[in-house]
Amino acid sequence: MNVAIYARVSSDNERDINDKSIPQQVKECQALAKAKNYEVVDVIKEPNRSGRAWPTGEKLIEDDFLTAGYLKNKSEKYTTRDGLAKVFELMRTGQIEGILIREITRVYRPVT
């Protein structure tokens, strides 16, 4: 099965704590891919990106963040997820059949 590995951290601090660094996430996913005999097509890394943003930075999501007080300065951290958008494109075009992540919070965090 063809898969992509997706690794994300939301802050510089998270890179070094709790074994959640991007290299650690990739290492764990590569070990799983090897154990399951998956073919890793791409490794996609997103440093300093919030899990509360959708890949497109859609206005509806931005409005929700503004209401919740998350987008005080509308920084790129909260409005773009180019790496996750790439994962979706790989899936849409049939280049991958799955995605490997360390934990679901690497892809999405609820706003509330």
Contacts in CASP RR format, 6 or more apart in sequence:
PFRMAT RR
TARGET T0000
AUTHOR 0000-0000-0000
METHOD contacts of the structure
MODEL  1
MNVAIYARVSSDNERDINDKSIPQQVKECQALAKAKNYEVVDVIKEPNRS
GRAWPTGEKLIEDDFLTAGYLKNKSEKYTTRDGLAKVFELMRTGQIEGIL
IREITRVYRPVT
1 36 0 8 1.000
1 38 0 8 1.000
1 39 0 8 1.000
1 97 0 8 1.000
1 98 0 8 1.000
2 38 0 8 1.000
2 39 0 8 1.000
2 41 0 8 1.000
2 95 0 8 1.000
2 96 0 8 1.000
2 97 0 8 1.000
2 98 0 8 1.000
3 33 0 8 1.000
3 38 0 8 1.000
3 39 0 8 1.000
3 40 0 8 1.000
3 41 0 8 1.000
3 96 0 8 1.000
3 97 0 8 1.000
3 98 0 8 1.000
3 99 0 8 1.000
3 100 0 8 1.000
4 40 0 8 1.000
4 41 0 8 1.000
4 42 0 8 1.000
4 43 0 8 1.000
4 44 0 8 1.000
4 87 0 8 1.000
4 90 0 8 1.000
4 96 0 8 1.000
4 98 0 8 1.000
4 99 0 8 1.000
4 100 0 8 1.000
5 25 0 8 1.000
5 26 0 8 1.000
5 29 0 8 1.000
5 30 0 8 1.000
5 33 0 8 1.000
5 40 0 8 1.000
5 42 0 8 1.000
5 43 0 8 1.000
5 44 0 8 1.000
5 99 0 8 1.000
5 100 0 8 1.000
5 101 0 8 1.000
6 44 0 8 1.000
6 46 0 8 1.000
6 83 0 8 1.000
6 84 0 8 1.000
6 87 0 8 1.000
6 99 0 8 1.000
6 100 0 8 1.000
6 101 0 8 1.000
6 106 0 8 1.000
6 107 0 8 1.000
7 22 0 8 1.000
7 25 0 8 1.000
7 26 0 8 1.000
7 29 0 8 1.000
7 43 0 8 1.000
7 44 0 8 1.000
7 45 0 8 1.000
7 46 0 8 1.000
7 101 0 8 1.000
7 102 0 8 1.000
7 106 0 8 1.000
8 22 0 8 1.000
8 25 0 8 1.000
8 45 0 8 1.000
8 46 0 8 1.000
8 47 0 8 1.000
8 49 0 8 1.000
8 51 0 8 1.000
8 84 0 8 1.000
8 106 0 8 1.000
8 107 0 8 1.000
9 15 0 8 1.000
9 20 0 8 1.000
9 21 0 8 1.000
9 22 0 8 1.000
9 46 0 8 1.000
9 47 0 8 1.000
9 48 0 8 1.000
9 49 0 8 1.000
10 48 0 8 1.000
10 49 0 8 1.000
10 50 0 8 1.000
10 51 0 8 1.000
10 77 0 8 1.000
11 48 0 8 1.000
12 48 0 8 1.000
14 20 0 8 1.000
14 21 0 8 1.000
15 21 0 8 1.000
15 22 0 8 1.000
15 47 0 8 1.000
20 102 0 8 1.000
22 45 0 8 1.000
22 47 0 8 1.000
24 102 0 8 1.000
25 101 0 8 1.000
25 102 0 8 1.000
25 106 0 8 1.000
26 43 0 8 1.000
26 45 0 8 1.000
28 102 0 8 1.000
29 40 0 8 1.000
29 100 0 8 1.000
29 101 0 8 1.000
29 102 0 8 1.000
30 40 0 8 1.000
32 38 0 8 1.000
32 100 0 8 1.000
33 39 0 8 1.000
33 40 0 8 1.000
33 100 0 8 1.000
38 100 0 8 1.000
40 100 0 8 1.000
41 90 0 8 1.000
41 95 0 8 1.000
41 96 0 8 1.000
42 86 0 8 1.000
42 90 0 8 1.000
42 96 0 8 1.000
44 83 0 8 1.000
44 84 0 8 1.000
44 86 0 8 1.000
44 87 0 8 1.000
45 83 0 8 1.000
46 81 0 8 1.000
46 82 0 8 1.000
46 83 0 8 1.000
46 84 0 8 1.000
48 77 0 8 1.000
49 77 0 8 1.000
49 80 0 8 1.000
49 81 0 8 1.000
50 70 0 8 1.000
50 77 0 8 1.000
50 78 0 8 1.000
50 109 0 8 1.000
51 81 0 8 1.000
51 105 0 8 1.000
51 106 0 8 1.000
51 107 0 8 1.000
51 108 0 8 1.000
51 109 0 8 1.000
52 65 0 8 1.000
52 70 0 8 1.000
52 78 0 8 1.000
52 109 0 8 1.000
52 110 0 8 1.000
52 111 0 8 1.000
53 61 0 8 1.000
53 65 0 8 1.000
53 77 0 8 1.000
53 78 0 8 1.000
53 79 0 8 1.000
53 80 0 8 1.000
53 81 0 8 1.000
54 61 0 8 1.000
54 81 0 8 1.000
54 84 0 8 1.000
55 80 0 8 1.000
55 81 0 8 1.000
55 82 0 8 1.000
55 83 0 8 1.000
55 84 0 8 1.000
55 85 0 8 1.000
55 88 0 8 1.000
56 81 0 8 1.000
56 85 0 8 1.000
57 79 0 8 1.000
57 80 0 8 1.000
57 81 0 8 1.000
62 71 0 8 1.000
62 74 0 8 1.000
62 78 0 8 1.000
62 79 0 8 1.000
64 111 0 8 1.000
65 71 0 8 1.000
65 78 0 8 1.000
65 111 0 8 1.000
68 111 0 8 1.000
68 112 0 8 1.000
70 78 0 8 1.000
70 111 0 8 1.000
71 78 0 8 1.000
71 79 0 8 1.000
84 107 0 8 1.000
87 96 0 8 1.000
87 99 0 8 1.000
90 96 0 8 1.000
91 97 0 8 1.000
91 98 0 8 1.000
91 99 0 8 1.000
99 107 0 8 1.000
101 107 0 8 1.000
END
